[in-house]
Amino acid sequence: MSSVTVTTWSLEQNSPADLLPAAAPEGDVLIVRAEVPSPEFSRFLYASVGGDIRWTDRLGWTYARWQEYLGRPGVETWVAYDRGTPAGYIELEAHDEGVVEIAYFGLIPAFRGRRIGGHLLSHGTARAWDLAERWPGRAPTKRVWVHTCSKDGEFAMDNYQRRGFRLFDTKVELEPEAATPGPWPGA
């Protein structure tokens, strides 16, 4: 099996003032929190957004594993809709001591390049900063972080930096090369 070199960049914000919001895109784009944990919907978003950029780590998750993860306090899924159609999502995962990770973020391929991504990232990052307001007992957010890699979309890193995220770590690793899993094959 052949290998591919993958560079992973970790970025962070340490204050809500670090967020540099993008302008809202033209058209009828709405961002809504998926408040009811739904393994079916979350797997659809994961496979549809990540299929062409080789997201594979969750493809083997069982229904029960999805349900357990999505039901954890401080895990939130925010979905962008373009005229009623899911266009992409951002998934937030609260950790201890006021840290919130942007666990997943991206757009379904047909919606890329339409300025929805910057708007969704801005909205989702703002929701990471005020996450404790929706989860009584959670510490206020002190840090929001994300990682992106060389397999992600060509504009991912630029979008994070334009939103005010700063690089704090870079890793280069060899990974087994995987076939593109979808979104159609096995999606």
Helices and strands as residue ranges (DSSP letters): E 3-13, G 16-18, E 29-33, H 39-50, G 51-53, H 63-70, E 75-82, E 85-94, G 96-98, E 99-107, G 109-111, H 116-129, G 131-133, E 143-149, H 156-162, E 166-176
